[in-house]
């Protein structure tokens, strides 16, 4: 189990035997009690994994700590934790090589603590250096950095454009150089464009009008043709 505090970037890790809601609740209880008393602990953001969806085990435990559950899906889901997991995997692999062990649980605590003592550019200090006394300063710094990043308001896609999407839209797609993207055979249409985030995201609908629940980034969309191009091709086909 991995939990990352959104303000301090402090991370907590705890091995689990299963991913049942009961064990997840007990593990989260253990993790939450280990965090320092920092302001801003209002929301618990997770993906829609079954271990986080239980109203019997998870919700009562979150309410006990004053958390409101927020369950996301798509590319943006729990991005702080997703980034930390990638870093954690890299450090565990290196640590196991150095210590000549195949048991990642032997070094998990040390690797996590080393991460928390490492300088983070995003907060201008190490996570373990964030305290209740400087928490407001850290928040202001995060906001100042966020506001420095200009929003991208232009896109080559328009509502009605015909596109293809990744074969499995529920998974994050990373397309590297030399790797062939696995695009859907079915056509989709740009249904709406959201300019609320730093870069535009797109809502698509199927040919029968079903709107997909998650937004897509531009890199996840393969433009086939515009609606006007489609109409031109259709008119040509009708005349033949």
C-alpha positions as a Markdown table, in Angstrom:
| # | Residue | x | y | z |
|---|---|---|---|---|
| 1 | Unk | 0.0 | 0.0 | 0.0 |
| 2 | Unk | 1.3 | 3.5 | -0.9 |
| 3 | Unk | 0.0 | 6.8 | 0.4 |
| 4 | Unk | 1.5 | 10.2 | -0.5 |
| 5 | Unk | 0.6 | 13.4 | 1.3 |
| 6 | Unk | -0.4 | 16.1 | -1.3 |
| 7 | Unk | 1.2 | 19.0 | 0.7 |
| 8 | Unk | 4.5 | 17.7 | 2.1 |
| 9 | Unk | 4.9 | 14.9 | -0.5 |
| 10 | Unk | 5.7 | 12.6 | 2.4 |
| 11 | Unk | 5.2 | 8.9 | 1.4 |
| 12 | Unk | 4.2 | 5.9 | 3.4 |
| 13 | Unk | 4.5 | 2.3 | 2.3 |
| 14 | Unk | 3.2 | -0.9 | 3.9 |
| 15 | Unk | 3.4 | -4.5 | 2.5 |
| 16 | Unk | 0.1 | -6.3 | 2.2 |
| 17 | Unk | -0.8 | -10.0 | 1.8 |
| 18 | Unk | -4.1 | -9.4 | 0.0 |
| 19 | Unk | -6.0 | -6.5 | -1.5 |
| 20 | Unk | -9.2 | -7.1 | 0.4 |
| 21 | Unk | -11.1 | -4.1 | 1.7 |
| 22 | Unk | -10.7 | -5.3 | 5.2 |
| 23 | Unk | -6.9 | -5.5 | 5.0 |
| 24 | Unk | -6.7 | -2.3 | 3.1 |
| 25 | Unk | -8.7 | -0.4 | 5.8 |
| 26 | Unk | -6.4 | -1.8 | 8.5 |
| 27 | Unk | -3.3 | -0.8 | 6.5 |
| 28 | Unk | -4.6 | 2.7 | 5.8 |
| 29 | Unk | -5.4 | 3.1 | 9.5 |
| 30 | Unk | -1.8 | 2.2 | 10.3 |
| 31 | Unk | -0.4 | 4.6 | 7.7 |
| 32 | Unk | -2.7 | 7.5 | 8.6 |
| 33 | Unk | -1.7 | 7.3 | 12.2 |
| 34 | Unk | 2.0 | 7.6 | 11.2 |
| 35 | Unk | 1.6 | 10.9 | 9.4 |
| 36 | Unk | 2.5 | 14.2 | 11.2 |
| 37 | Unk | -0.4 | 16.5 | 12.1 |
| 38 | Unk | -0.2 | 18.7 | 9.0 |
| 39 | Unk | -3.0 | 21.0 | 7.8 |
| 40 | Unk | -4.9 | 20.1 | 4.6 |
| 41 | Unk | -5.8 | 16.5 | 5.2 |
| 42 | Unk | -9.3 | 16.7 | 3.8 |
| 43 | Unk | -9.5 | 14.4 | 0.8 |
| 44 | Unk | -8.4 | 10.8 | 0.2 |
| 45 | Unk | -7.8 | 10.5 | -3.5 |
| 46 | Unk | -7.5 | 7.0 | -5.0 |
| 47 | Unk | -8.3 | 5.1 | -8.1 |
| 48 | Unk | -11.4 | 2.9 | -8.4 |
| 49 | Unk | -9.8 | -0.3 | -7.2 |
| 50 | Unk | -12.0 | -2.6 | -5.3 |
| 51 | Unk | -9.9 | -2.3 | -2.2 |
| 52 | Unk | -10.9 | 1.4 | -1.9 |
| 53 | Unk | -14.6 | 1.1 | -2.8 |
| 54 | Unk | -16.0 | -0.6 | 0.3 |
| 55 | Unk | -18.6 | 1.2 | 2.3 |
| 56 | Unk | -18.3 | -1.4 | 5.0 |
| 57 | Unk | -14.5 | -1.1 | 5.7 |
| 58 | Unk | -13.0 | 1.9 | 3.9 |
| 59 | Unk | -15.6 | 4.7 | 4.2 |
| 60 | Unk | -16.0 | 4.4 | 8.1 |
| 61 | Unk | -12.3 | 4.4 | 8.5 |
| 62 | Unk | -11.9 | 7.5 | 6.3 |
| 63 | Unk | -14.7 | 9.3 | 8.2 |
| 64 | Unk | -12.8 | 8.5 | 11.4 |
| 65 | Unk | -9.9 | 10.6 | 10.1 |
| 66 | Unk | -12.1 | 13.3 | 8.6 |
| 67 | Unk | -11.3 | 12.3 | 5.0 |
| 68 | Unk | -13.7 | 12.7 | 2.1 |
| 69 | Unk | -13.1 | 9.9 | -0.5 |
| 70 | Unk | -12.4 | 11.0 | -4.1 |
| 71 | Unk | -12.2 | 8.2 | -6.6 |
| 72 | Unk | -10.6 | 9.0 | -9.9 |
| 73 | Unk | -10.1 | 7.1 | -13.2 |
| 74 | Unk | -8.1 | 7.6 | -16.3 |
| 75 | Unk | -4.7 | 9.1 | -16.9 |
| 76 | Unk | -4.9 | 11.6 | -14.1 |
| 77 | Unk | -5.8 | 9.1 | -11.4 |
| 78 | Unk | -3.9 | 9.6 | -8.1 |
| 79 | Unk | -1.0 | 11.0 | -10.1 |
| 80 | Unk | 1.2 | 11.8 | -7.0 |
| 81 | Unk | 1.0 | 8.2 | -5.9 |
| 82 | Unk | 1.6 | 6.9 | -9.4 |
| 83 | Unk | 4.8 | 9.0 | -9.8 |
| 84 | Unk | 6.0 | 7.9 | -6.4 |
| 85 | Unk | 5.4 | 4.2 | -7.3 |
| 86 | Unk | 7.6 | 4.5 | -10.4 |
| 87 | Unk | 10.4 | 6.1 | -8.3 |
| 88 | Unk | 9.9 | 3.5 | -5.6 |
| 89 | Unk | 10.2 | 0.6 | -8.1 |
| 90 | Unk | 13.5 | 2.1 | -9.5 |
| 91 | Unk | 15.0 | 2.6 | -6.0 |
| 92 | Unk | 13.9 | -0.9 | -4.8 |
| 93 | Unk | 15.6 | -2.5 | -7.9 |
| 94 | Unk | 18.8 | -0.6 | -7.3 |
| 95 | Unk | 18.7 | -1.3 | -3.5 |
| 96 | Unk | 18.2 | -5.1 | -4.0 |
| 97 | Unk | 21.2 | -5.2 | -6.3 |
| 98 | Unk | 23.4 | -3.3 | -3.9 |
| 99 | Unk | 22.3 | -5.4 | -0.9 |
| 100 | Unk | 22.2 | -8.6 | -2.9 |
| 101 | Unk | 18.7 | -9.5 | -1.8 |
| 102 | Unk | 15.6 | -10.6 | -3.7 |
| 103 | Unk | 13.3 | -9.6 | -0.9 |
| 104 | Unk | 12.0 | -6.1 | -1.6 |
| 105 | Unk | 10.3 | -6.1 | 1.8 |
| 106 | Unk | 13.8 | -6.1 | 3.5 |
| 107 | Unk | 14.6 | -2.7 | 2.2 |
| 108 | Unk | 11.2 | -1.1 | 1.7 |
| 109 | Unk | 11.2 | 1.0 | 4.9 |
| 110 | Unk | 14.8 | 2.3 | 4.3 |
| 111 | Unk | 14.1 | 3.2 | 0.7 |
| 112 | Unk | 10.9 | 5.0 | 1.7 |
| 113 | Unk | 12.6 | 7.0 | 4.4 |
| 114 | Unk | 15.5 | 7.9 | 2.0 |
| 115 | Unk | 12.9 | 9.2 | -0.4 |
| 116 | Unk | 11.3 | 11.3 | 2.3 |
| 117 | Unk | 14.7 | 12.8 | 3.2 |
| 118 | Unk | 15.5 | 13.7 | -0.5 |
| 119 | Unk | 15.1 | 17.3 | -1.7 |
| 120 | Unk | 12.0 | 17.8 | -3.8 |
| 121 | Unk | 12.0 | 20.6 | -6.4 |
| 122 | Unk | 8.2 | 20.8 | -6.3 |
| 123 | Unk | 8.2 | 21.9 | -2.6 |
| 124 | Unk | 11.8 | 23.4 | -2.4 |
| 125 | Unk | 12.8 | 21.0 | 0.4 |
| 126 | Unk | 12.7 | 17.4 | 1.5 |
| 127 | Unk | 9.2 | 16.0 | 2.5 |
| 128 | Unk | 10.4 | 15.3 | 6.1 |
| 129 | Unk | 11.3 | 19.0 | 6.4 |
| 130 | Unk | 7.7 | 20.0 | 6.1 |
| 131 | Unk | 6.2 | 20.8 | 9.5 |
| 132 | Unk | 3.0 | 22.5 | 10.8 |
| 133 | Unk | 5.1 | 25.7 | 11.3 |
| 134 | Unk | 6.1 | 26.0 | 7.6 |
| 135 | Unk | 3.1 | 24.2 | 6.0 |
| 136 | Unk | 1.6 | 27.5 | 4.8 |
| 137 | Unk | 4.9 | 28.5 | 3.2 |
| 138 | Unk | 5.0 | 25.2 | 1.4 |
| 139 | Unk | 1.4 | 25.6 | 0.2 |
| 140 | Unk | 2.2 | 29.2 | -1.1 |
| 141 | Unk | 5.3 | 27.8 | -2.9 |
| 142 | Unk | 3.3 | 25.1 | -4.6 |
| 143 | Unk | 0.7 | 27.6 | -5.8 |
| 144 | Unk | 3.3 | 30.0 | -7.1 |
| 145 | Unk | 4.9 | 27.1 | -9.1 |
| 146 | Unk | 1.5 | 26.0 | -10.4 |
| 147 | Unk | 0.6 | 29.5 | -11.6 |
| 148 | Unk | 3.9 | 29.8 | -13.5 |
| 149 | Unk | 2.9 | 27.0 | -15.9 |
| 150 | Unk | 0.8 | 28.6 | -18.7 |
| 151 | Unk | -2.3 | 26.8 | -19.8 |
| 152 | Unk | -2.3 | 25.4 | -23.3 |
| 153 | Unk | -5.5 | 26.7 | -25.0 |
| 154 | Unk | -4.9 | 25.7 | -28.6 |
| 155 | Unk | -5.5 | 22.3 | -30.1 |
| 156 | Unk | -5.8 | 20.9 | -33.6 |
| 157 | Unk | -8.9 | 18.9 | -32.6 |
| 158 | Unk | -12.4 | 20.2 | -32.9 |
| 159 | Unk | -15.8 | 18.9 | -31.7 |
| 160 | Unk | -17.0 | 16.4 | -34.3 |
| 161 | Unk | -13.6 | 15.3 | -35.5 |
| 162 | Unk | -13.3 | 11.6 | -36.1 |
| 163 | Unk | -10.5 | 9.8 | -34.1 |
| 164 | Unk | -9.2 | 6.6 | -32.8 |
| 165 | Unk | -8.3 | 5.9 | -29.2 |
| 166 | Unk | -6.0 | 3.3 | -27.4 |
| 167 | Unk | -7.3 | -0.3 | -27.5 |
| 168 | Unk | -7.7 | -0.3 | -23.7 |
| 169 | Unk | -8.8 | 3.2 | -22.8 |
| 170 | Unk | -8.8 | 2.3 | -19.0 |
| 171 | Unk | -5.0 | 2.1 | -19.0 |
| 172 | Unk | -2.4 | 4.8 | -19.2 |
| 173 | Unk | -0.7 | 4.7 | -22.6 |
| 174 | Unk | 3.0 | 5.4 | -23.0 |
| 175 | Unk | 4.1 | 5.5 | -26.6 |
| 176 | Unk | 7.9 | 5.3 | -27.0 |
| 177 | Unk | 9.9 | 5.9 | -30.1 |
| 178 | Unk | 9.9 | 2.8 | -32.4 |
| 179 | Unk | 6.8 | 1.3 | -30.7 |
| 180 | Unk | 3.6 | 0.9 | -32.7 |
| 181 | Unk | 0.6 | 2.3 | -31.0 |
| 182 | Unk | -2.4 | 0.0 | -30.6 |
| 183 | Unk | -5.3 | 2.1 | -31.8 |
| 184 | Unk | -8.9 | 1.1 | -31.9 |
| 185 | Unk | -10.4 | -0.1 | -35.2 |
| 186 | Unk | -13.6 | 1.7 | -34.3 |
| 187 | Unk | -14.1 | 5.4 | -35.0 |
| 188 | Unk | -14.9 | 7.8 | -32.2 |
| 189 | Unk | -16.0 | 11.5 | -32.3 |
| 190 | Unk | -14.8 | 14.4 | -30.2 |
| 191 | Unk | -17.8 | 15.2 | -28.1 |
| 192 | Unk | -16.4 | 18.0 | -25.9 |
| 193 | Unk | -13.2 | 19.8 | -25.1 |
| 194 | Unk | -12.2 | 20.7 | -21.5 |
| 195 | Unk | -9.8 | 23.7 | -21.1 |
| 196 | Unk | -10.0 | 23.6 | -17.3 |
| 197 | Unk | -6.6 | 22.0 | -16.8 |
| 198 | Unk | -3.1 | 23.0 | -17.9 |
| 199 | Unk | -3.6 | 21.2 | -21.2 |
| 200 | Unk | -6.9 | 20.5 | -23.0 |
| 201 | Unk | -8.6 | 17.1 | -22.4 |
| 202 | Unk | -11.2 | 15.5 | -24.7 |
| 203 | Unk | -14.4 | 13.7 | -24.2 |
| 204 | Unk | -15.2 | 11.2 | -27.0 |
| 205 | Unk | -18.4 | 9.3 | -28.0 |
| 206 | Unk | -18.8 | 6.2 | -30.0 |
| 207 | Unk | -20.4 | 5.9 | -33.4 |
| 208 | Unk | -23.7 | 4.9 | -31.7 |
| 209 | Unk | -23.5 | 8.0 | -29.4 |
| 210 | Unk | -22.2 | 6.4 | -26.2 |
| 211 | Unk | -20.1 | 8.9 | -24.3 |
| 212 | Unk | -16.9 | 7.5 | -22.7 |
| 213 | Unk | -16.6 | 8.3 | -19.0 |
| 214 | Unk | -12.9 | 9.3 | -18.9 |
| 215 | Unk | -11.2 | 12.2 | -20.6 |
| 216 | Unk | -8.3 | 11.7 | -23.0 |
| 217 | Unk | -5.2 | 13.7 | -23.5 |
| 218 | Unk | -4.1 | 14.7 | -27.0 |
| 219 | Unk | -1.3 | 12.1 | -27.1 |
| 220 | Unk | -4.0 | 9.4 | -26.5 |
| 221 | Unk | -6.0 | 10.4 | -29.6 |
| 222 | Unk | -5.2 | 9.5 | -33.2 |
| 223 | Unk | -7.0 | 12.0 | -35.5 |
| 224 | Unk | -8.5 | 10.3 | -38.6 |
| 225 | Unk | -10.3 | 13.2 | -40.3 |
| 226 | Unk | -12.3 | 16.3 | -39.6 |
| 227 | Unk | -16.1 | 16.2 | -39.8 |
| 228 | Unk | -15.9 | 18.4 | -43.0 |
| 229 | Unk | -13.5 | 15.9 | -44.6 |
| 230 | Unk | -15.8 | 13.1 | -43.7 |
| 231 | Unk | -18.7 | 14.8 | -45.3 |
| 232 | Unk | -16.7 | 15.4 | -48.5 |
| 233 | Unk | -15.8 | 11.8 | -48.7 |
| 234 | Unk | -19.4 | 10.8 | -48.0 |
| 235 | Unk | -20.7 | 13.1 | -50.8 |
| 236 | Unk | -18.1 | 11.7 | -53.3 |
| 237 | Unk | -19.1 | 8.1 | -52.4 |
| 238 | Unk | -22.8 | 9.0 | -52.9 |
| 239 | Unk | -22.1 | 10.4 | -56.4 |
| 240 | Unk | -20.2 | 7.3 | -57.5 |
